Amino acid sequence: MPVRASWKGFLRLNQLSIPVKAFTASQSEPEIPLHLLHRGCHQRIRQQRLCPVHGLLPADELISGYEYAPGQHLPLESAELEQLQPADDKTIKVDRFVESDAIDPVYHSGRTYYLVPDEPPGQRPFCVVREGMRLMSRHAVAHMVLSRQQRLVVLRPIRQLIAVTVLEYPQRIRPAEEYEGEVMQLAAGPAELELMRHLIEAMTDPELELARYRDPYVEGLRRLIEQKGAVFAGVDGPSPKRHEEEDATLIAALRAGLTATDGERDEPTKSLKARPRDGEEWPRARKLG
């Protein structure tokens, strides 16, 4: 099944505007999703929003708030917060180009998108921008709106695509200098550096294949699920204990029905009848023929 584009818009570079669409590079959901269940009946737990004073609240009575003192909050209405959000013009606006190693990976947020042309007229200009960055060993710093927030992003060529990686704003990154006091000011000797150089050369892989690395937790979880006989999609089958009483009632009713079939069909069955679950009604039997 083809993956749907998660974003569509334009890549704008000075006076050049290219129709593009973006696909998420990583899965937003875990490879094997797990849910929180009640151990007794295996039902999925539902989280409820409770007020310690008024109890369970509907969604339309919830607002945001800033805690300016312990237990003291400044209420902020949704309309007030919406005024701070930028208008989503569906545009990736290139601000400038930088050297390919100018941005430290510590600023990478972990969210990356694959950018491709959205329409045939955008194929050639997209190719020119991509190959121009590759030729000059440059990356592009740009702005775009994602999830109703203006984000700082970096664009770089990757194979036939352009990768868009969301960056963290510098104010959200802790300076490395804050932790340098934990490191003693020592000088490495020539002999030690030479040994280290040989070790690095011996462990250097000229053609790194990341596909060889697998998540051991996911692999172990998959084996555990297969061993327990659960459906691989993560949906549990019915628990034998969950409807034990209902199953016994239903079986008794079916047996009684078979007995009635062998006897007088016009007499009502006096055996125990199966009961639907609370809040449910079973459909009435239709006459066949």
C-alpha positions in Angstrom: 0.0 0.0 0.0 1.6 3.3 -1.0 2.4 5.7 1.8 0.5 9.0 1.8 2.4 12.3 1.8 2.4 13.8 5.3 2.9 17.4 3.9 2.4 19.2 0.6 3.4 22.7 -0.4 6.2 24.7 -2.1 10.0 24.9 -1.7 10.7 28.6 -2.1 14.3 29.7 -2.9 14.4 33.5 -3.6 12.1 33.9 -6.7 12.0 30.1 -7.4 9.0 28.2 -6.1 8.8 24.4 -6.6 5.8 22.2 -5.8 6.9 19.5 -3.4 5.5 16.9 -1.0 7.1 15.3 2.0 7.1 11.8 3.4 8.1 10.9 7.0 11.5 9.1 7.0 10.7 7.1 10.2 7.7 5.3 11.5 5.6 7.4 13.8 4.2 4.3 15.5 6.3 1.6 17.2 7.1 -1.4 15.1 5.1 -3.6 17.5 2.6 -1.4 19.4 1.7 -2.4 22.9 -1.3 -1.2 25.0 -1.9 -0.9 28.7 -4.4 -3.6 29.8 -6.2 -4.8 32.9 -4.5 -8.0 34.0 -7.8 -9.5 35.1 -9.9 -9.2 31.9 -7.3 -8.0 29.3 -9.4 -5.0 28.5 -7.6 -1.9 27.3 -7.3 0.8 29.9 -8.9 4.2 29.0 -7.5 7.3 30.5 -10.0 9.8 32.0 -9.5 13.5 32.7 -10.4 14.1 36.3 -10.6 17.3 38.3 -9.9 16.8 42.0 -12.9 19.0 42.8 -15.5 18.4 40.1 -14.6 14.9 38.9 -14.7 13.7 35.3 -14.7 16.6 32.8 -15.7 16.8 29.1 -13.2 18.0 26.6 -14.8 21.4 26.1 -14.1 22.3 29.8 -10.4 21.8 29.5 -7.9 24.7 29.0 -4.2 25.2 29.3 -2.4 26.9 32.1 1.0 28.1 33.3 2.1 27.2 36.8 3.7 30.4 38.1 3.8 29.1 41.7 3.3 25.7 43.3 -0.4 24.9 42.8 -1.1 28.3 41.3 -1.9 28.5 37.6 -2.4 31.3 35.1 -5.3 30.1 32.7 -4.7 30.4 29.0 -7.6 30.1 26.6 -7.3 28.2 23.3 -8.1 31.4 21.4 -5.2 33.2 23.0 -2.8 30.5 22.1 -4.0 30.3 18.6 -3.1 33.9 18.0 0.6 33.0 18.7 0.6 30.3 16.0 1.9 31.3 12.5 -0.2 31.1 9.4 0.4 27.8 7.6 1.3 29.0 4.1 2.5 25.5 3.1 5.9 26.8 2.1 9.5 25.8 3.0 11.3 29.1 2.9 15.1 28.8 2.4 16.8 31.4 4.5 20.5 30.7 3.6 23.0 28.1 2.6 25.8 26.8 4.9 28.7 24.4 4.7 27.6 20.8 4.9 29.2 20.4 8.4 28.2 23.8 9.8 25.3 22.4 11.9 26.2 20.2 14.8 24.0 17.0 14.9 23.1 17.9 18.5 20.6 20.3 17.0 18.8 17.6 15.0 15.4 16.8 16.6 15.1 13.3 15.1 12.3 14.2 12.7 13.3 13.8 9.1 11.2 14.0 5.9 11.9 13.0 2.3 11.1 15.8 -0.1 10.1 15.0 -3.7 8.6 17.0 -6.5 4.8 17.1 -6.4 4.1 17.9 -10.1 5.9 17.2 -13.4 6.8 20.9 -13.9 8.7 20.8 -10.6 10.9 17.9 -11.5 13.7 19.9 -13.3 14.0 22.8 -10.8 14.0 20.3 -8.0 16.8 18.4 -9.6 18.8 21.7 -10.1 18.4 22.6 -6.4 19.4 19.2 -5.3 22.5 18.8 -7.5 23.5 22.4 -6.8 23.7 21.7 -3.1 25.6 18.5 -3.8 28.1 20.2 -6.1 28.8 23.0 -3.6 28.7 20.7 -0.5 26.1 23.0 1.0 23.0 22.5 3.1 20.0 24.9 3.2 18.6 26.4 6.4 14.9 27.1 6.1 11.6 27.7 8.0 8.3 25.8 7.6 5.2 25.3 9.6 4.6 21.8 11.1 1.8 20.9 13.5 0.9 24.6 13.6 4.3 25.6 14.8 7.1 27.4 12.9 10.1 25.1 12.8 13.7 25.5 11.8 14.8 22.9 9.3 17.9 22.0 7.3 17.7 20.6 3.8 20.4 18.3 2.3 20.6 16.1 -0.8 20.2 12.4 -0.2 20.3 10.1 -3.2 17.6 11.4 -5.6 15.7 13.2 -2.8 16.1 16.1 -0.5 16.0 15.3 3.2 14.4 17.8 5.5 15.4 17.5 9.1 13.7 19.5 11.9 16.2 21.3 14.1 15.9 22.4 17.7 16.1 26.1 18.4 19.4 26.9 20.1 17.5 28.0 23.2 16.4 24.4 23.7 19.9 22.9 23.6 22.0 22.9 26.7 25.5 24.2 26.0 28.3 21.6 26.1 30.3 24.0 28.2 28.1 23.4 31.2 29.5 19.8 31.4 33.1 20.3 30.6 33.9 20.7 34.3 33.3 16.9 34.6 36.3 16.2 32.3 39.9 16.5 33.7 42.3 18.6 31.6 44.7 15.8 30.5 47.0 15.6 27.5 47.2 12.4 25.5 50.8 11.1 24.9 52.1 10.4 21.4 52.3 6.6 22.1 48.8 6.5 23.3 47.5 8.4 20.3 49.4 6.1 17.9 47.8 3.1 19.5 44.4 4.8 19.3 45.0 5.5 15.6 45.8 1.9 14.8 42.7 0.8 16.8 40.4 3.2 14.8 41.9 2.1 11.5 41.4 -1.6 12.4 37.7 -0.9 13.3 37.0 1.4 10.4 34.3 0.1 8.0 34.6 1.6 4.5 31.1 0.6 3.6 28.8 0.9 6.5 25.6 -1.1 6.3 23.2 0.1 8.9 20.7 -2.5 7.9 22.8 -5.1 9.7 21.9 -3.5 13.1 18.6 -4.6 14.5 16.7 -3.5 17.6 17.2 -6.3 20.1 14.2 -5.3 22.1 11.9 -5.5 19.1 13.4 -8.8 18.0 12.9 -10.2 21.5 9.3 -8.8 21.7 8.4 -10.4 18.4 9.7 -13.8 19.6 7.7 -13.4 22.8 4.5 -12.6 21.0 5.0 -15.5 18.6 5.7 -17.9 21.5 2.5 -16.8 23.4 0.4 -17.3 20.3 -0.9 -13.7 20.0 -1.9 -12.1 16.8 1.2 -10.4 15.3 -0.8 -7.1 14.8 -0.9 -6.7 18.5 -4.6 -7.5 19.0 -5.2 -10.1 21.7 -7.7 -12.9 21.1 -10.6 -13.3 23.5 -9.5 -14.3 27.0 -10.9 -17.7 28.2 -11.6 -16.1 31.6 -13.3 -13.0 30.2 -16.6 -14.5 29.3 -16.5 -17.7 31.2 -20.0 -17.3 32.7 -21.5 -16.0 29.5 -20.0 -18.9 27.5 -21.4 -21.5 30.0 -24.8 -19.8 29.7 -24.7 -19.8 25.9 -23.6 -23.5 25.8 -26.5 -24.5 28.1 -28.9 -22.6 25.9 -27.6 -24.3 22.7 -27.9 -27.7 24.3 -31.4 -26.9 25.4 -32.3 -25.8 21.9 -31.1 -29.1 20.4 -33.2 -31.0 23.0 -36.2 -29.0 22.0 -35.7 -29.7 18.3 -35.9 -33.4 19.0 -39.1 -33.0 20.9 -42.1 -30.8 20.5 -41.2 -27.7 18.4 -44.3 -25.8 19.5 -43.5 -26.0 23.2 -41.3 -23.2 24.5 -37.9 -24.2 25.8 -37.8 -24.0 29.6 -34.0 -24.2 29.8 -31.7 -21.4 30.7 -31.5 -18.8 27.9 -28.4 -17.0 26.8 -28.4 -13.3 27.7 -26.8 -10.5 25.8 -24.2 -8.3 27.4 -25.3 -5.2 29.3 -26.3 -2.4 26.9 -26.6 -4.8 23.9 -29.5 -6.4 22.1 -29.3 -9.5 20.0 -30.9 -9.3 16.6 -34.2 -11.1 16.2 -34.2 -14.3 14.3 -35.5 -14.0 10.8 -37.8 -16.6 9.2 -36.0 -18.5 6.4 -37.6 -19.7 3.2 
